Amino acid sequence: MNPIAKKLNQDIEKGNPVLLEMMSDIGRQLFFPKGILSQGAEAKEKAHKINATIGIATEKGRTMRFDSVMTAISDIRPEESLTYAPSFGIPALRKKWHESLFEKNPSLSGEKISLPVVTCGITHGISVFADVWIDPGDVVILPDMMWGNYNLILSVRKGAQISKYSVFTENGEFNLKAFEDKIRKEAGKHKKLVVILNFPHNPSGYTVTEKEGNKIVEILINQAKTGTNILAVTDDSYFGLFYEEESIKESLFARLCGKNSRLLAVKLDGCTKEYFVWGLRVGFITYGYKIEGDDPAPVYEALEKKTAGCVRGNISNASHLSQSIVLRSMLSEEYPAEKEEKFIILKKRAERVKKVLSDSKYQEAWDVHPFNSGYFMCIRLKSVDAERLRVHLLDRYGVGLISIDDKNLRIAFSCVEESDIKELFDIILQGIQDLLV
């Protein structure tokens, strides 16, 4: 094992040995290399005469570039756009995102968490998390309705066992009993569990209530108390898009941090949906754990270095330009008003969907899964196959939807104008009637 990795493992073990138990074989071997990057960082600080370390090109003391490229991003200096970003992410953005987590999650008050490490979107964040923390055969607990890429990343690439629970009861409520039963059943067979909590939920668009959220936290803490190592991972891709009063308005990450030494909270989030910059690919990984001793810094620094080392060994670093654009947006005076404006548009669309679907004419065709947040909602068909209907709607009416399985269709109201929502559901109803003839 590399000596740097050994030292990081020692720092983690000293702060909380359970974290090292949880880590994957790859995670224990990971480190952030000193080599070129650390030497380049030293040179950046001290080489005031000539710096011949970093693998970029310069010209007359400035970053070399094409004018045709800079014309497209004329307001951002080459040093903030064309150069390599650190594998950890640019420091100012990491600090700003760290601050924003406390602003958006009141339950974090008084807690100490890691600085976020920047990833190339949340999908990459999930993959990095999996490299650091998941070994083949580890169990990952997910709802039966889930984002399909979890399977590709966790099961296909990492060899994890995905164990599912029914996300909703027959009455259309979050299925706390099924969740708790699944946790207990898998804990009876495995010492380590990875539990992914995705709210707002993709594909259903549901966020748990305060009561439900607190019960989920209680279940995980109680299980950790019995000796099970719990990695509680909050996939907060659609964070902030909460449209109804009863839904929880902060990440469960904030309520899981620091609760038990066998419970590591991991927050995966980013700008993709929160700031409507899907193609910029800026995500974050943040850690929160129960502090053993007075100073959590060595443990968090070790976790950050291992995570950044994984980024380094995978993609080198996320786009500097993308990170600079996001940082500028977050620091701008217009940002709060812009965010509120887009939130209101999406909230009105969700409200319009609920109003349209309250019409009794749809009741024989489908049931509506609960939704109160995010980009999506789902209907459960009563009489036709979802994939058959999807293809029919596409071919005959030019309407595109996503079939989740043989009964469920996902509708992304995020990309449907409010004025088109009634027509959309009327077409879906007509499509069902076509297939029943």
N, C-alpha and C positions, 0 to 999 in steps of 0.2 A: 504494500500500500504506500502511496506517495506520502512523504513526511508531512506535507501541508495538510492533507486529508486527515492524517492521524491527529495532528494538533487541533483541527476543527472538531473532530470527534471527541477529543478530550475536553474541549471547552463545553460542548453540548452535554456530555456525560456529567461534568461537574455541576452544571446548572440544573439539568433534569435528565437523569439516565433513561427514563422511559422514552424520551424522544428518539434516542438512538435505537431502542428496541423497535420502534415504529418504522424507522427508516428502511428503505429498500437496500439490497446489496449494492446497487449502483449509487444510491444516495450516500452510503457510508464511504464509498470510494471517491465521491466527487469533491472537488476543491476549486478554488479560483487560482489559476496559475500565476506565478510571479513573472516569469519570462518576459516576453516582449511588452505585454500590456503594463505590468507594474514598472518596468524600466522606462517605458514611454511616459508614464505618469510622473515619475521622478524627473525625467528630462523636461517635461512641460513646465515643471515648477522651477527648475534650477538652470536649465541650459539657455542662458540669456544671450549667448553669442551665436551658436549654431546648434540646431536640434535635428539630428539625422537619425531619428528613431522610428517614427510612426510611418506606416505604409500608405501614405497619401502623397500627392504631388502638390508642390507649392510653386509660386512664381512671383518674384519681386516682393517677398514677404507675405503674400496672400494665398489663400486656397486657390489652386488652379481650377478653372471651370470654363464651360462654354457659355457665351453670351446668350445663345438660344435657350439654354436651360434656365439661366438666371432671369431672363425676361418673364418666364412663367411664374417665378417665385420672387419677384423683384423686391418685395418688402422684407425678405428674410435673408440675412447675410449668409454667404457660403459657409462660414464657420459654424452656423447654426442649422445648416441644412445638408451640406454635401459631405461633411467629414463623418468619420465613425463616431457613433455614440458609445459610451461605456456599456459593457454587457449588463451592468446593474440598471441602466437607464440614466438619463441626464439628471444630475443631482437636484436641480431646481424643480423639475417636474415631480420627482420622487417626494421631495419635501412638501410641495403643494398638494399632491394627492393625499399624503399622510395627514396633513391638516384638514383636508376636506372630509376624510373619514370620520374625524371627531365632530365636525360640523353637522354631518348627515346622520350620525348615529349617537344620540345622547347617552346611551348606556355605556359607551366607551369612556365616559368621563372618569378620570382617575386611573384608567388602565394603561399599561405600557405594552405597545405592540411594535412589531418590526417596521422598518422603512419598507415600503413596497418595492419590489423588483419588477422592472418593466419587461413585458413579454410582447410578442408580435400578435396581439389580439388575445381574446380569452381562450379560443381554441388552442392556441399554442401554450397558453398558461396551464390548461388542463393537462396537456401533454408533458410539460415540464414537471408539473406536480406529480404526474404518474411516474416519471423517470426517477424522481427523488424519493418517492414514498411507497411505490407499489411493486411488489414482486409477483412473479407468476403464481397463480393459485390463491392470492389474496382475495378476500370477498369485498365487493363494492355493492352497497345497498342503494337501490334506485326505485322510483315508482314505475308501475307497469306502463304508463304513458310517459315517454321520455324522449329527449332529443336524440336522434339516431346516431350522432357522432360520438356519443359516449361509448357505444358498442365498439366502434372502429378504433378509438383511442385506447380504451381500457381493456377490452376483451381481446380484440384482434392483435393489437400492437404489444400489449403488456401481458396478456395471458391471465388477466384477472377473471374471477367468477362474478358475474353480475347476478345478484339476487333481488327479485322484484316483489313489491307489495302493491296491493290495489290502492290507488291514490284517492279514490272517492268511494263513499258509501252509496248504497242504493238511494239514499235520501239526498244525495248531492252535497255531502259535507266531506271535508278532509278526513281521511280514514286513519284516525289516530290509533285505533285498536290494531289495525293491520300493520301500521308502522311499528308500534311497540312489540307486537308479537314477532315480527320479522327480526327486530333487533335482538330480542331475547333468544330466539331460535338459533340465529347465526352465532351469537355470543356463546351458546352452549357447545359449539363445534370449533370455534376459532378464538384465539386470544386477541386478535387485532381485527377491527372492522373499519372500513372506509364508508362514510355515510355522506352522500351528496344531497344537499338541500338547495333546490333551485326555485327561488321565488323572486319576482313573478315567474310562474312555471311555464316552460315551453314543453308541450304545445297548448296547454289549456288556458293560459292567461290567468291562473288563480294565484293569489297570495293569501297565506294563512292569516287568521284573525290574531289579535293580541293573545286571546286565551289559547288558541291552537299553537301559536308560536311558543308561548311559555311552556306548554305541555311537552312540545318536542324537545326543548332545552332540558326540561326536567327528566325526561326519559333518558337522554344521552348522559346527563350527569350521573344519574342513579346507576346506569350501566357501568360507567367508568369507575364508580365507587366499588363495584363488585370485583374489579381487577381486569376488566376488559380494556385494552388500548383502543381508544376511539379517535379517528381522524375525521373531524366534522368539517366538511368542505362546503362552503356556501358559494354557489355559482350565481353571482348577482348581476348577470348580463343585462337585465332590464331594470336595474335598480332605479327607484325614484318614480317610476310610472305607476303610481298607486292611485286609483280613481275613486275608491269608496272609503267612507269613514272608518268602517270596522276592521279593515285590513291593517296589518302591522306596517309601520312606516320606516322601519330600520332593518338592517341586516341581522339575521340570527347570529352572525359572527360576533356582534357586539355583546350579545347575552351569553355567549359560550366562552369568551376569553377569560382566562384566569380562574375557572371554576373547579378544576380538578387536575392533578398532576398527570393523570392518564388521558386527558382530553386535550388534543391539539386542535385549535380552530384555524382554518385556512380560508382566507377570503380571495376569491377569484372575481375580478371585476374589470371594468375598463370604460373607454370612451365610446366604444362601438355604437351602442344604443343610447347611452346616457346623453351623448353629445351629437348623435346623428352623424357620425363620421365613420361609417362602416368600413370603407376602404383604407383608412389610415392605419388600421391594425395596431392599436395601442391598448395593451391590457396590463394588469398588475397582479402580483401574488404577494399577499401580506399574511404574516403569522401572528397568532396570539396564544400564549400558554400561561399556566400557573407558575409564577415565579418562585423558585426555591432560592432563598437568600435575598440580599438587598439589591443586587445589580443584575438585571436581565441582559445587559448590553452584550456581553461576550457570547451568549447563546444566540441572540438575534443576529449578531454579526456573522456568526458561524453559519447559521441557516441562510442568511442572505448570500454569503460567499458560495455556499454549495449550490444554491439556486441560480446565482449568476454564472457559476461555473458550468452548470447544465445549459444555460442559454448560450454561453461562449462556445461550448462543444457541439452546439446544435445549429444555430443560425448566426453566431458571433454577436449580433446585437440587433435590436429593433431599429427601425428607421429614425435617424436623427431629425429629418425634416418633419415627419409625422409628429414626433414628440414636441418639437418646437412650435408647430401649429397649435397643438392641444394646449400647451402651456400658455401661449399668447391668448388663446380664447379664455382660459380660466382666469387670467389676470386682467382681462378687459372689463371696462365699466359696463359694457352692453350685455355681458354674459348672463347675469341673473334674469334680466327682462327677456332675453332671447329664449332661455330655457323655459321660463314660465309660459311664453307664447306658444311654443311647440307642445308643451304639456297640455295646455287647454284644448288645442286642436285634437289631440289623441283622446283626451277624456270625453270630449263631445261625441267623437265617433263611437266610443265604447257605450256611452249613454244612449246613442241612437240605435245601436245594435240591440240593446236590452229592450228599448221601447218597441222596435219593430217585431222582435221575437215574442213579445207579450201577446201578439195576435193569436187567437185560438186556432186559426186555420192551419198553423204549422204543427200542431200538437200530435196529429196522427202520423206525421212524417218523421219526426225526430224529437229527441230529448236534448236539452242544452246543458252541457257541463258547466259548473260554476266558473265564472270569470269576473275579475274585478281590477285587472292591471295588465301591464305589458302591451304586447303587439297583437296577441292572438286570442281566439276563442274556438271551442270545438263543439260540434254537434254529433250526437250518437244516432245513427240511422236505425229505423225500426223495420224497414221492409225491403231494402235493396242493398247490394254490395257496394261498399264505399269506393273501391277502385273502379268498378264498372261505371258508377255514377260520375266519378271524376273524369274519366275518359269521354263519357257521353256529353257532359257539360262543356268540355274543351272542344270537342269536335263539332257539336251542333250549335252551341251558343257563344263560343269563344270566351268562356269563363274558366279561369284557372284556380284550382284549389289543391290542397294536399291531403291524400288519404293516409291516415296513420296506421290503420289495420283494416279489417274487413267491415268494420262498423263505424269508425270515427273519421270525420273530416275536419281538417284545420282550416280556419278562415283567418287570414291576416288583415284585420280591419285597419291596421296601421297604413296600408297602402291602398285603401278604398276611400274615396271622397265621401263625406257625410251624406251628400245628396244622392249617392249611388247605392247606399246600403239597402234600402227597401227593395230596389230592383234586383240586387244581387240575390237576396233570399227568395224572392218570387221566382227567379230563374232556377234556383236550386230546387224549389218545390215543383216547378213545372218539369224539370228533368226527372225527378222521382216518378211523377205521374206518367211521363213518357215510357219509362222502363216497366211500369206496372200494367201497361195496356197489353 
